[in-house]
Amino acid sequence: MQERFLRWCASVVLRWPRSVLTIGGVLMVVSLWLAATRLQTNTDQDELVSETLPYHQRYKAYLRDFGDQEFLYILVERGGTPDTARQFVNNLTTRLTAIPEIKEVVTRIDPTFLSRNALLHLGTKDLQQLTTLAADDRIPFTALLTAPDLTSLLETMTRALSQSFAPQDRALLTEGFDFFSRMIDGMLAAATGSPPPETPLAPMTEALAAAPVDRDGYLTLGHGRFHLVLVMPEKDYTTLEVIAAPLEKIRHALDLTRREFPDITAGLTGRPVLAADEMAITRRDMTIATLLAFAAALLLFVAYFRQLWHPVFAALALTMGIAWTYGLTTLAVGSLNLLSSIFTVILVGSGMEFGLHIIARYREERLAGAEAAAALRTTIMQTGRGNLVAALTTAAAFFSALFTDFLALRELGIIAGSGILFSLLSMLLVLPAMIAVTERVPHRPLTSPAHVSLRWLEQCARRPRPVMRGTVVLTLLLLPGLLWLTIDHNLLNLQAEGLESVQFEQRLLKETEESTWQAVSIVDTPDDAAALAARLQALPTVASVDSIRSLVPGEIPEKMPLIAELAEAVGHVALPPVRATMQVPALLTTFTALHHRCMTLADQALRSGDAEGVLALQHIADQLETLRGLLRRGNPATLKALTAYQTMFMERYQGVLGHFLAGLHPQPDLLKQLPTVFLQHYISRSGKFAIYSTPRENVWDPGLLAAFVTDLRRIDPMVTGVPIEVHESSRLLEQSFLRVAVMAFVAILLIAWIDLRSVTLALLAAFPLALGLLWLFALMGWCRIPFTLANFFAIPILIGLGIDNGAQMIHRLKEDGGFCPTLMLRSTGLAVLLTSLTVVVSFGMLIFAQHRGIRGLGIVMTLGAFCILIATAIVLPALLARLRRLAPAEVMACRAPTRSSGPA
């Protein structure tokens, strides 16, 4: 069949070369027209894997029910004053809402909604405790609410400490004492010039301020360090960057706002932004690399052949093959995805090899005196065999991806495998047809190719024993590197360095307890959500859990009477303005009274055997004595620091009290008051409720991500969301690549055996591939170059290169009628050298890419091509000589041409 096909190709080319070119050109035009008008781009990351997979089915069901929840994150660092940061957010929001492609901008929750319902978010026990405090005559509750400064607050606490309490009041005393102790610590820190701790709040009042917003309702992260702006743009999955159009306008609005507030640091991140940036850089890098590879390969051909037309013909033939591939892709697949869009550079790197062998063999035959027709026939029949095997094996490597559940890889396999075959067909038909047509026109005679001495390779072939011994030693030295070969699943490590989106994603992970990735659990009722959220929150890998209960608490009917009691007791209270000065004499008097009361309580604790209480009270007494001494010195700096601390403390304290007083008159039907964007976030179209679990650690780290997913699945086996998608898809892609590599290796051995009709020859043809890949993997270990989800693509390409080199060498060996390594090197060895250099040059251009994943692919391809070249040009001839049991003298006696022939 192989012989018949090649004979048909030769016959068609020699009889109807112009018709071949016409048909090929028409098909190219039609293919390009189809691609331009019908070929779609599908860059939806949720379409990369098969929907038959259970985990992906759950995620797709979640998306259908809840809609798109992947917002863009704008982090605004609170430089300067909080008011400046809020003004930055306001100005930015105004600009963003004016962009037509933006569907939603979320910067704050209505503060009246939060305040009005603040008390409903307290637990029933906390509310009962508050009502007890309000009704207890020993506790000056109203005075605590209306204190205008620290002095008044401490005086009120002194009166409270003077009262007698029963043992059952111990929990209440402990809570109040803790609040009091932390307040004194903060005052002393401020007075001594140390950074004061966060404003102390009693646990039950901290619950009032637990929502991730500031006092004005602005969304915050990192304990208020960052303001957060959530943006939902229109997403167009028919473009490579998905959000390219709105993203450009969002960044322009952000730049304008940053110019207005030069002291504010702000940046844009989020999974859609990272994906868009990655795709934009990838497309640019791949376009530049493809053009440079095309040009570099062409220049290499021209430099060697010392003639322009034949290399240009090869480039044109490859272009035609790539165009046909676009046409087939349009008809068979219909779209390009994030992976399959890189097929062009694969074809440039692999397809040019076929053209080099055709041109080299044709010129060799012509320079030897053959007529053009005879030279073309010999070239197609002889070199075509090696090219055919190389193309079939390379295509088989890509077609092996058809047996994976990773749809993106499967589509890449179809497109790249078909493209390899189309490239071969173009080189067997179109390239010879171009040569046949031009041979009929008088032109200058062929020039001999540039002389490339392979004497050093022939010397190696004449000394097979040292070469084989050296190969064994080198392999043994490299083997330990396999122990350090790893796989890095961290997608953030593939991104270009210096990108704003990457930098702010890393800041988000390091400086806050938030992540742009959240796992999602789905339940039927709000009570189910509360119960499951409590279990999830207890997991060590979970930082926070967010559910409908975050905004709509439970037990509202039980809480309403308790809140009514509080309203009756303190509903008339109005918060006074914060006093701007420090009342030093009154504060000194208060310190003295507090010190005396603490020492009295310490004596009581000592008599009751409460050693822990004695130490705590003695500590506070010492702190008070130190503060009293500092105030008596009258140092202006100390007074200024204490005054600033008082202002900060009381503003924070009154902010919480403001929530408390506003919450005395709640509106219990919270669902009707909930903003639409939050309602859609928690409640689906079908009435299901979502619980969002945020990871505690950096889930871009695959190990930490796996731990997070494992923990969640112990509680909720049906959990879904981006972390689960990334975790499972990464594992699936890794397994798919390994499966493809194994299946491809088996396929190429089978094809080589069918072609060469000898198990031994098939194994010899695959030997350079096996040895080259072994060396590559070991070198990657020694150099600490891990496998990534980008450089995995090198394996099928290198498989094609390795079997191509081995098959070409073995075919020429058979054609020359004897196992003569030196003769084989002089003819086909140079072609192998040039094709390997073509691959190195083509993929070496990727090393200069900005995208670290593409750069890593270029490094692995370059290393792998060199390893395979050494295995083919040095080790294989020596191995053949040893297998034939040829002594060095016998090798020297091999038939060899008297001139240095060109490659074939």
C-alpha positions in Angstrom: 0.0 0.0 0.0 2.8 2.4 0.9 4.6 1.6 -2.5 1.3 2.1 -4.4 0.5 5.4 -2.7 4.0 6.8 -3.4 3.9 5.6 -6.9 0.6 7.4 -7.4 2.0 10.6 -5.9 4.9 10.5 -8.3 2.7 9.8 -11.3 0.3 12.6 -10.5 3.1 15.1 -10.0 4.9 14.2 -13.2 1.8 14.0 -15.4 -0.2 17.0 -14.1 2.0 19.3 -12.0 -0.1 22.4 -12.9 -3.3 20.7 -12.1 -1.9 19.7 -8.7 -1.0 23.3 -8.0 -4.4 24.5 -9.2 -6.3 22.1 -7.1 -4.1 22.7 -4.1 -4.5 26.5 -4.5 -8.2 26.2 -4.8 -8.5 24.1 -1.7 -6.3 26.6 0.1 -8.6 29.5 -0.8 -11.7 27.5 0.1 -10.2 26.4 3.4 -9.2 29.9 4.3 -12.6 31.2 3.4 -14.3 28.6 5.5 -12.1 29.4 8.4 -12.6 33.1 8.1 -16.4 32.8 7.9 -17.3 29.8 10.0 -14.4 28.8 12.3 -15.3 29.8 15.8 -13.1 30.4 18.8 -14.3 28.7 22.0 -12.2 29.9 25.0 -14.7 29.0 27.7 -12.5 27.2 30.3 -15.6 25.3 31.4 -15.7 23.6 28.0 -12.3 22.0 28.1 -13.3 18.6 29.6 -16.1 16.2 28.8 -19.5 16.7 30.4 -19.7 12.9 31.0 -17.4 13.4 34.0 -19.4 13.6 37.2 -17.5 16.4 38.8 -17.9 18.5 35.6 -21.6 17.7 35.4 -22.1 19.1 38.9 -20.2 22.3 38.0 -22.1 22.9 34.8 -25.4 22.3 36.7 -24.3 24.9 39.2 -23.5 27.4 36.5 -26.9 26.9 34.8 -28.7 27.3 38.1 -26.8 30.2 39.7 -25.3 31.9 36.6 -21.8 33.3 36.2 -20.3 34.1 39.5 -16.7 34.8 38.4 -16.2 38.5 39.1 -13.2 40.6 38.4 -11.5 41.7 41.6 -10.2 45.3 42.0 -8.2 45.6 45.2 -7.7 49.2 46.6 -5.2 49.5 49.3 -6.2 51.9 52.0 -3.2 54.3 51.8 -3.6 57.7 53.6 -7.0 58.0 55.2 -10.0 55.7 54.9 -11.9 58.6 53.4 -9.4 58.9 50.5 -9.7 55.2 49.7 -13.5 55.4 49.7 -13.4 58.4 47.4 -11.1 56.4 45.1 -13.7 53.6 45.0 -16.5 56.1 44.4 -14.7 57.8 41.4 -13.7 54.4 40.0 -17.3 53.1 40.3 -18.6 56.1 38.5 -16.3 55.4 35.6 -17.0 51.6 35.6 -20.7 52.0 35.6 -20.5 54.1 32.4 -18.9 51.3 30.5 -21.6 49.5 28.4 -19.9 46.1 28.5 -20.1 45.9 32.3 -23.2 44.2 33.7 -22.6 44.8 37.4 -20.3 46.7 39.7 -20.4 45.9 43.4 -18.6 48.1 45.9 -20.7 48.3 49.0 -23.8 47.0 50.8 -26.3 49.6 51.9 -25.1 50.5 55.4 -28.7 51.1 56.6 -29.5 47.5 55.6 -26.6 46.3 57.7 -27.2 48.5 60.7 -31.0 48.0 60.7 -30.5 44.2 60.9 -27.3 44.1 62.9 -28.7 42.6 66.1 -30.4 39.8 64.1 -26.9 38.5 63.3 -26.1 38.0 66.9 -26.8 34.6 68.4 -29.8 34.1 70.6 -27.5 33.6 73.7 -25.7 36.9 72.9 -29.0 38.7 72.7 -30.2 37.2 76.0 -26.9 38.3 77.6 -27.4 41.8 76.3 -31.0 42.0 77.7 -29.6 40.8 81.0 -27.0 43.5 81.0 -29.5 46.2 80.1 -31.8 45.0 83.0 -29.0 44.6 85.6 -28.9 47.6 87.9 -25.3 46.8 88.9 -24.1 47.4 85.3 -24.4 51.1 84.2 -25.4 50.0 80.7 -26.6 53.4 79.5 -23.5 55.0 80.7 -21.4 52.5 78.7 -23.3 53.5 75.6 -23.1 57.3 76.1 -19.4 57.6 77.1 -17.8 60.4 75.0 -14.2 59.5 75.8 -11.9 57.0 77.4 -12.1 58.7 80.8 -15.8 58.3 81.0 -15.7 54.8 79.8 -13.1 53.8 82.5 -15.1 55.6 85.2 -18.1 53.6 84.3 -16.1 50.3 84.4 -14.7 51.3 87.8 -18.2 51.6 89.2 -19.1 48.2 87.7 -16.1 46.6 89.2 -17.1 47.9 92.6 -20.3 45.9 92.5 -20.6 42.4 93.9 -21.4 39.5 91.5 -22.5 36.0 92.0 -20.5 33.0 90.8 -22.9 32.5 87.9 -21.9 35.9 86.6 -18.3 34.7 86.0 -18.7 34.5 82.2 -20.0 38.0 82.0 -17.2 39.3 84.3 -14.6 37.5 82.2 -15.8 39.1 79.0 -16.0 42.6 80.4 -12.6 42.2 82.1 -11.0 41.0 78.9 -12.3 44.1 77.1 -11.1 46.4 79.9 -7.6 44.7 79.9 -7.1 45.0 76.2 -8.1 48.7 76.3 -5.5 49.5 79.0 -2.8 47.6 77.0 -3.7 49.7 73.9 -3.4 53.0 75.9 0.0 52.0 77.3 1.2 51.0 73.8 0.1 54.3 72.4 1.7 56.3 75.3 5.1 54.5 74.9 5.2 55.0 71.1 4.5 51.4 70.2 1.9 50.5 67.5 -1.4 50.1 69.4 -3.2 46.8 68.9 -6.6 46.7 67.1 -9.4 48.4 69.0 -10.6 45.9 71.6 -14.2 44.9 71.3 -16.1 42.5 73.4 -16.8 39.2 71.6 -20.5 39.9 71.3 -19.9 43.4 69.9 -17.3 42.1 67.5 -20.1 40.0 66.0 -21.8 43.2 65.1 -18.8 44.2 63.0 -18.1 40.8 61.6 -19.4 41.5 58.1 -16.6 42.1 55.5 -17.5 45.8 55.2 -16.5 49.0 56.8 -18.8 51.4 58.7 -20.1 52.8 55.5 -20.9 49.4 53.9 -17.8 49.3 51.6 -16.6 45.8 50.8 -13.2 45.2 52.5 -10.6 42.4 52.7 -7.7 41.7 55.0 -9.3 43.1 58.1 -10.0 46.4 56.3 -6.6 46.8 54.6 -8.1 46.6 51.1 -11.3 47.9 49.7 -12.8 45.5 47.2 -14.6 46.4 43.9 -16.3 43.4 42.2 -16.9 43.8 38.4 -19.0 41.5 36.2 -18.2 42.2 32.5 -19.8 40.8 29.4 -18.0 37.7 28.4 -17.5 36.8 24.7 -16.3 33.2 24.5 -15.8 33.5 20.7 -12.7 35.7 21.3 -9.4 34.4 22.7 -9.3 36.8 25.6 -13.1 36.5 26.4 -13.2 39.8 28.2 -10.7 41.7 26.0 -13.0 44.6 25.1 -14.3 45.5 28.6 -11.0 44.7 30.2 -9.2 47.4 28.2 -11.8 49.9 29.3 -11.7 48.8 32.9 -7.9 49.2 33.0 -8.3 52.7 31.4 -10.8 53.7 34.1 -8.4 52.3 36.8 -5.5 54.2 35.3 -7.4 57.5 35.3 -8.5 57.0 38.9 -4.9 56.2 40.0 -3.7 59.4 38.5 -6.2 61.3 40.6 -5.0 59.5 43.8 -1.3 58.9 43.4 -1.0 57.7 47.0 -3.5 54.9 46.5 -2.3 51.5 45.3 -4.9 49.6 43.3 -4.8 46.6 41.0 -7.0 44.2 39.0 -7.0 40.4 39.3 -9.4 37.5 39.3 -9.6 34.3 37.3 -11.1 35.9 34.2 -8.4 38.6 34.2 -5.6 36.0 34.6 -7.0 34.0 31.8 -7.4 37.0 29.5 -3.9 38.2 30.3 -2.5 34.7 29.7 -4.3 34.3 26.4 -3.2 37.7 25.1 0.4 37.1 26.0 0.3 33.5 24.7 -1.2 34.6 21.4 1.4 37.3 21.0 4.2 35.0 21.9 3.0 32.2 19.7 2.4 34.6 16.7 5.9 36.0 17.0 7.4 32.6 17.6 5.6 31.1 14.6 6.8 33.9 12.3 10.3 33.8 13.6 10.4 30.0 13.3 9.1 30.1 9.7 11.7 32.8 8.8 14.5 31.0 10.7 13.8 27.6 9.1 13.6 29.3 5.7 16.9 31.1 6.2 18.5 27.8 7.4 17.4 26.1 4.2 18.6 28.9 2.0 22.0 29.1 3.8 22.6 25.4 3.4 21.2 24.9 -0.2 22.7 28.3 -1.3 19.6 28.8 -3.4 16.3 30.6 -2.7 13.5 29.0 -4.8 13.4 25.5 -3.4 13.3 26.6 0.3 10.6 29.1 -0.7 8.7 26.3 -2.4 8.9 24.3 0.8 7.5 27.2 2.8 4.7 27.7 0.4 3.8 24.0 0.4 3.7 24.1 4.2 1.5 27.2 4.1 -0.9 25.3 1.9 -0.9 22.3 4.2 -1.6 24.6 7.2 -4.5 26.2 5.2 -6.0 22.8 4.5 -5.8 22.1 8.2 -7.8 25.2 9.0 -10.5 24.1 6.5 -10.7 20.6 8.0 -10.8 22.1 11.5 -13.8 24.2 10.4 -15.7 21.3 9.0 -14.8 18.6 11.5 -14.4 20.5 14.8 -15.9 23.9 14.2 -13.9 25.8 16.7 -10.4 26.4 18.2 -10.0 26.1 21.9 -7.3 27.3 24.3 -5.1 24.4 23.5 -5.8 23.7 19.8 -5.1 27.3 18.9 -1.3 26.5 19.1 -1.3 23.9 16.3 0.3 26.2 13.7 3.6 26.4 15.5 3.6 22.6 15.9 3.2 22.2 12.1 5.9 24.8 11.3 8.3 22.9 13.6 7.4 19.4 12.3 6.2 20.0 8.7 9.3 21.7 7.4 11.3 18.5 8.1 9.4 16.7 5.3 10.3 19.5 2.8 13.9 19.5 3.8 14.2 15.8 3.0 12.4 16.2 -0.3 14.6 19.1 -1.5 17.8 17.5 -0.2 17.2 14.2 -1.9 16.0 15.8 -5.2 19.1 18.0 -5.3 21.4 15.1 -4.6 19.9 13.1 -7.5 20.1 16.1 -9.8 23.7 16.8 -8.9 24.5 13.1 -9.5 23.3 13.6 -13.1 19.7 12.4 -13.0 17.1 14.1 -15.2 14.4 16.2 -13.4 11.6 13.6 -13.8 13.7 10.7 -12.7 15.1 12.7 -9.8 11.6 13.6 -8.6 10.4 10.0 -9.0 13.3 8.7 -7.0 12.9 11.4 -4.3 9.2 10.7 -3.9 9.6 6.9 -3.9 12.7 6.8 -1.6 12.6 9.8 0.7 8.8 9.6 0.7 9.0 6.3 2.6 10.8 7.8 5.6 8.6 10.9 5.5 5.5 8.7 5.4 6.5 6.7 8.4 7.5 9.8 10.3 4.2 11.6 9.5 2.1 8.5 10.4 3.9 8.1 13.7 3.8 11.8 14.6 0.1 11.9 13.6 -0.5 8.7 15.7 1.1 10.5 18.6 -1.5 13.3 18.4 -4.4 11.0 17.4 -3.8 9.1 20.6 -5.4 12.1 22.4 -8.8 10.9 21.0 -9.0 8.4 23.8 -8.9 11.0 26.6 -11.8 12.8 28.4 -9.9 16.2 28.1 -11.8 17.7 25.2 -9.3 20.4 24.5 -6.5 17.9 24.2 -8.7 15.7 22.1 -9.4 18.5 19.7 -5.7 19.4 19.5 -5.0 15.8 18.7 -7.5 15.8 15.8 -6.2 19.1 14.4 -2.5 18.6 14.9 -2.6 15.0 13.7 -4.5 15.9 10.6 -2.2 18.9 10.0 0.8 16.6 10.1 -0.8 14.4 7.4 -1.8 17.4 5.3 1.7 18.8 5.6 3.1 15.5 4.3 0.6 15.4 1.5 1.5 18.9 0.5 5.2 18.1 0.6 4.7 14.9 -1.5 2.5 16.6 -4.1 2.6 20.4 -4.1 6.4 20.8 -3.5 7.4 18.4 -6.2 4.8 19.9 -8.5 6.4 23.4 -8.0 9.8 21.9 -8.8 8.4 20.1 -11.9 6.9 23.3 -13.2 10.0 25.4 -12.7 12.2 22.7 -14.2 10.4 23.2 -17.5 11.6 26.9 -17.5 15.3 27.5 -18.3 17.1 28.6 -15.2 20.5 28.7 -13.7 22.0 25.2 -12.9 21.7 23.9 -9.3 24.4 24.9 -7.0 26.0 22.4 -4.6 24.9 22.7 -1.1 27.2 24.3 1.5 29.9 21.8 2.6 29.3 20.5 6.0 31.9 18.1 7.2 30.6 15.1 9.1 34.1 13.6 9.6 33.8 13.7 13.3 30.6 11.7 13.2 32.2 9.2 10.9 35.1 8.9 13.3 32.5 8.0 16.1 30.9 5.4 13.8 34.4 3.9 13.1 34.9 3.5 16.9 31.7 1.9 18.1 33.0 0.3 21.2 34.2 3.6 22.9 31.0 5.3 21.8 28.8 2.6 23.3 30.8 2.5 26.5 30.6 6.3 26.7 26.9 6.2 26.1 26.4 3.7 28.9 28.5 5.7 31.3 26.7 9.0 30.3 23.3 7.4 30.8 24.2 6.0 34.2 25.5 9.4 35.3 22.3 11.0 34.1 19.9 8.5 35.6 19.8 9.9 39.1 18.3 13.0 37.6 15.0 11.1 37.2 14.7 11.1 41.0 14.3 14.9 40.9 11.9 15.0 38.0 8.7 16.6 39.2 5.4 17.8 37.9 4.3 21.4 38.7 0.6 21.9 38.4 0.7 25.5 39.7 -0.9 27.5 36.8 0.2 30.8 38.3 3.9 29.7 37.7 3.1 29.6 34.0 2.0 33.2 33.8 4.3 36.0 32.6 6.3 37.7 35.3 5.4 41.3 36.3 1.7 41.2 35.3 -0.5 43.3 37.5 -3.1 40.5 37.7 -0.5 38.0 38.9 1.0 40.4 41.4 -2.3 41.3 43.0 -3.5 37.6 43.0 -0.4 36.8 45.0 -1.0 39.8 47.3 -4.6 38.6 47.8 -3.4 35.2 48.8 -0.6 36.4 51.1 -2.1 39.5 52.8 -5.8 38.5 53.2 -7.7 35.3 54.0 -9.5 35.5 50.7 -9.1 33.8 47.4 -10.7 34.3 43.9 -11.4 30.6 44.0 -14.2 29.3 46.2 -15.7 25.9 46.5 -19.5 25.6 46.3 -21.9 23.3 48.2 -25.6 23.2 47.3 -28.4 22.6 49.8 -32.2 22.8 49.9 -32.9 25.2 52.8 -31.3 28.0 54.7 -31.1 25.8 57.8 -29.3 23.1 55.9 -26.9 25.9 54.7 -26.3 27.0 58.3 -25.6 23.4 59.5 -23.3 22.5 56.6 -21.5 25.8 56.9 -20.7 25.1 60.6 -19.2 21.8 59.7 -17.2 23.2 56.8 -15.9 26.1 58.9 -14.4 23.6 61.3 -12.1 22.2 58.6 -8.4 23.2 59.0 -8.0 24.1 55.3 -11.0 26.4 55.2 -10.5 30.1 56.1 -14.1 31.2 55.9 -17.6 30.0 54.9 -20.1 32.2 53.3 -23.8 31.4 52.9 -27.2 33.0 52.9 -26.9 33.0 56.7 -24.2 35.6 56.4 -26.8 38.2 55.4 -30.1 36.5 56.5 -29.6 34.9 59.9 -31.7 32.2 61.4 -33.9 32.1 64.5 -35.4 35.5 63.6 -38.8 34.7 65.4 -36.9 33.9 68.6 -34.7 37.0 68.4 -37.4 39.6 67.8 -38.8 39.6 71.4 -35.3 39.9 72.9 -34.5 42.8 70.6 -37.8 44.4 71.6 -36.8 44.2 75.3 -33.5 45.9 74.4 -35.3 48.7 72.5 -37.5 49.4 75.5 -34.5 49.6 77.8 -32.0 51.7 75.7 -33.9 52.7 72.6 -33.9 56.3 73.8 -30.1 56.6 74.0 -28.3 58.9 71.6 -24.5 58.6 71.0 -22.6 61.7 72.0 -19.9 63.3 69.9 -16.4 61.9 70.6 -14.5 64.3 72.8 -11.5 65.6 71.0 -9.3 66.3 74.1 -7.9 64.2 76.9 -9.2 65.1 80.4 -5.9 64.5 82.2 -6.8 65.3 85.9 -10.0 63.2 85.6 -8.1 60.4 83.9 -5.4 60.4 86.7 -8.2 60.1 89.3 -9.8 57.3 87.4 -6.4 55.4 87.1 -5.9 55.7 90.9 -9.4 54.4 91.6 -9.0 51.5 89.1 -5.6 50.7 90.6 -7.0 50.5 94.1 -9.9 48.3 92.9 -7.7 46.0 91.0 -5.5 45.4 94.1 -8.6 44.8 96.2 -9.8 42.2 93.7 -6.4 40.7 93.6 -6.4 40.2 97.4 -9.8 38.5 97.1 -8.6 36.3 94.3 -5.5 35.3 96.4 -7.7 34.3 99.3 -9.9 32.3 97.1 -6.9 30.5 95.5 -7.4 32.0 92.0 -3.7 32.3 91.0 -4.6 33.1 87.4 -6.8 35.9 88.5 -4.2 37.3 90.8 -1.6 37.5 88.0 -4.1 39.1 85.6 -5.2 41.8 88.1 -1.6 42.5 89.1 -0.7 43.0 85.4 -3.4 45.5 85.0 -2.5 47.3 88.2 1.2 47.6 87.0 0.0 48.9 83.6 -2.2 51.5 85.3 0.7 52.6 87.5 3.0 53.0 84.5 0.3 55.0 82.6 -0.2 57.2 85.7 3.5 57.9 85.9 3.7 58.8 82.2 0.8 61.3 82.5 2.2 62.9 85.6 5.4 63.8 83.7 3.3 66.0 81.3 5.2 65.0 78.2 3.3 66.6 75.2 4.1 63.7 72.9 2.6 61.2 75.3 -0.6 63.3 75.6 -0.8 63.7 71.9 -0.4 59.9 71.4 -3.1 59.1 74.0 -5.5 61.6 72.4 -5.0 60.1 69.0 -5.6 56.6 70.4 -8.8 57.9 72.2 -10.1 59.3 68.9 -9.4 56.0 67.0 -10.8 53.9 69.8 -14.0 55.8 70.4 -14.8 56.1 66.7 -14.5 52.3 66.4 -16.4 51.8 69.6 -19.2 54.1 68.6 -19.3 52.6 65.1 -20.3 49.3 66.7 -22.7 51.0 69.0 -24.3 52.7 66.1 -25.0 49.3 64.5 -26.4 48.2 67.9 -28.8 51.1 68.3 -29.9 51.0 64.7 -30.5 47.3 65.0 -33.1 47.9 67.8 -35.7 48.3 65.1 -35.1 45.5 62.5 -37.3 44.5 59.6 -37.4 40.7 59.8 -38.2 40.0 56.1 -34.5 40.3 55.1 -34.8 38.4 51.8 -37.0 41.1 50.3 -34.4 43.7 51.3 -31.4 41.8 50.1 -29.7 43.4 47.0 -30.2 41.5 43.8 -26.6 40.7 43.2 -26.3 39.0 46.6 -29.6 37.3 46.3 -28.5 35.7 43.0 -25.2 34.7 44.7 -26.8 32.7 47.4 -30.1 31.5 46.0 -30.5 29.8 42.6 -33.3 30.1 40.0 -34.6 26.8 41.3 -34.6 27.8 44.9 -31.4 26.0 46.0 -28.9 27.6 48.4 -25.2 27.9 47.9 -22.4 27.8 50.5 -19.0 29.2 49.5 -15.9 27.9 51.2 -12.7 30.0 50.9 -9.4 28.1 51.2 -7.0 29.1 54.0 -3.9 28.4 52.0 -2.6 29.2 48.5 -4.7 26.8 46.4 -2.5 27.7 43.3 -0.2 25.2 45.0 -1.4 21.8 43.9 -0.6 20.1 47.2 -2.6 22.6 49.2 -5.4 22.5 46.7 -5.6 18.7 46.9 -5.8 19.0 50.7 -8.5 21.6 50.5 -10.6 19.5 48.1 -10.1 16.3 50.1 -11.2 18.0 53.3 -14.3 19.4 51.6 -15.3 16.1 50.1 -15.2 14.4 53.5 -18.0 16.8 54.6 -19.7 17.2 51.2 -18.9 14.6 48.5 -20.9 16.7 45.9 -19.0 19.9 46.4 -18.2 21.8 43.2 -16.7 25.1 42.1 -13.4 26.4 40.5 -11.1 24.6 43.0 -12.6 21.2 42.3 -12.6 21.9 38.5 -8.9 23.0 38.5 -7.9 20.1 40.8 -9.7 17.4 38.7 -8.8 18.9 35.3 -5.1 19.2 36.2 -5.1 15.5 37.2 -7.0 14.6 34.1 -4.7 16.5 31.8 -1.6 14.9 33.5 -3.2 11.4 33.1 -4.2 12.2 29.5 -0.6 13.2 28.6 0.8 10.1 30.1 -1.8 7.9 28.3 -1.1 9.7 25.0 2.7 9.2 25.4 2.3 5.5 26.1 -0.2 4.9 23.4 1.9 7.0 20.9 5.0 5.0 21.7 3.2 1.7 21.1 1.6 3.1 17.9 4.9 4.2 16.4 6.5 0.9 17.2 3.6 -0.8 15.4 3.8 1.5 12.4 7.6 1.2 12.2 7.3 -2.6 12.3 4.6 -2.7 9.6 6.8 -0.3 7.4 10.1 -1.9 8.0 8.7 -5.5 8.2 11.2 -6.3 11.0 10.9 -6.1 14.7 14.6 -5.5 15.0 14.6 -2.6 12.5 11.5 -1.1 14.2 13.2 -1.2 17.5 16.3 0.4 16.0 14.3 3.1 14.4 12.7 3.9 17.8 16.0 3.6 19.7 17.1 7.3 19.2 13.7 8.4 20.5 13.8 6.2 23.6 17.4 7.1 24.5 16.8 10.8 23.7 13.7 11.0 25.9 15.5 9.2 28.7 18.3 11.7 28.6 15.9 14.6 28.4 13.9 13.5 31.5 17.2 13.0 33.4 18.5 16.4 32.4 15.2 18.0 33.4 15.7 16.5 36.8 19.3 17.6 37.2 18.4 21.1 36.0 15.3 21.2 38.2 13.0 21.8 35.2 9.6 20.3 36.2 7.0 19.1 33.8 4.1 21.6 33.5 0.8 21.7 31.8 2.5 23.7 29.0 5.8 21.8 28.3 3.9 18.4 28.3 3.1 19.4 24.7 6.8 18.8 23.8 6.4 15.0 24.3 4.2 14.1 21.2 6.3 16.6 19.1 9.6 15.0 20.2 8.1 11.5 19.6 7.5 12.6 16.0 11.0 14.0 15.7 12.7 11.0 17.2 10.9 8.4 15.1 11.4 10.6 12.0 15.1 10.6 12.5 15.4 6.9 13.3 13.1 5.9 10.4 15.0 8.1 7.9 18.3 6.6 9.0 17.1 3.0 8.8 15.3 3.5 5.4 18.5 5.0 3.9 20.5 2.2 5.4 18.3 -0.4 3.6 18.2 1.6 0.4 22.0 1.6 0.2 22.1 -2.1 0.4 24.1 -2.7 3.5 24.7 -1.8 7.1 27.3 0.9 6.5 27.1 3.6 9.2 29.6 5.9 7.6 27.8 5.9 4.3 24.5 6.4 6.1 25.9 9.5 7.9 27.2 11.1 4.7 23.8 10.8 3.1 21.0 10.9 5.6 23.0 12.0 8.6 23.2 15.5 7.3 19.5 15.7 6.7 18.8 14.5 10.2 21.2 17.1 11.5 19.4 19.8 9.5 15.9 18.7 10.4 16.8 18.6 14.1 18.4 22.0 13.9 15.1 23.2 12.2 13.1 22.0 15.2 15.6 23.5 17.6 15.5 26.8 15.7 11.7 26.7 15.4 10.9 25.9 19.0 14.0 27.7 20.3 12.2 30.9 19.5 9.8 30.1 22.3 12.6 30.5 24.8 12.3 34.3 24.3 8.5 34.3 25.1 7.3 36.4 28.0 4.8 33.6 29.1 6.8 31.3 31.4 4.8 28.2 30.2 5.6 28.8 26.6 9.2 29.6 27.5 9.4 26.3 29.3 8.0 24.5 26.3 10.8 26.0 24.2 13.5 24.9 26.7 12.2 21.3 26.8 11.9 21.1 23.0 15.4 22.5 22.5 16.9 20.1 25.1 14.9 17.2 23.7 15.8 17.8 20.1 19.5 17.9 21.0 19.3 14.7 23.0 17.5 12.9 20.1 20.0 14.3 17.6 23.0 13.0 19.6 21.3 9.6 20.0 20.5 9.5 16.2 23.8 10.8 14.7 26.3 9.4 17.2 24.9 6.5 19.2 22.7 4.8 16.5 25.5 4.3 13.9 27.8 3.0 16.6 25.0 0.6 17.8 24.4 -0.6 14.2 28.1 -1.3 13.8 28.3 -3.3 17.0 25.2 -5.2 16.1 26.7 -6.2 12.8 29.8 -7.1 14.7 31.9 -4.9 12.5 35.5 -4.2 13.6 36.8 -0.7 13.0 38.7 -1.9 9.8 35.5 -3.4 8.4 33.7 -0.2 9.0 36.4 1.7 7.2 35.9 -0.6 4.2 32.2 0.3 3.8 31.2 1.5 0.4 31.2 5.3 0.4 30.9 8.0 -2.2 34.0 9.9 -3.3 32.3 13.3 -2.9 30.4 14.8 0.0 26.9 14.3 -1.0 23.9 16.3 0.2 21.4 15.0 2.6 18.5 12.8 1.8 
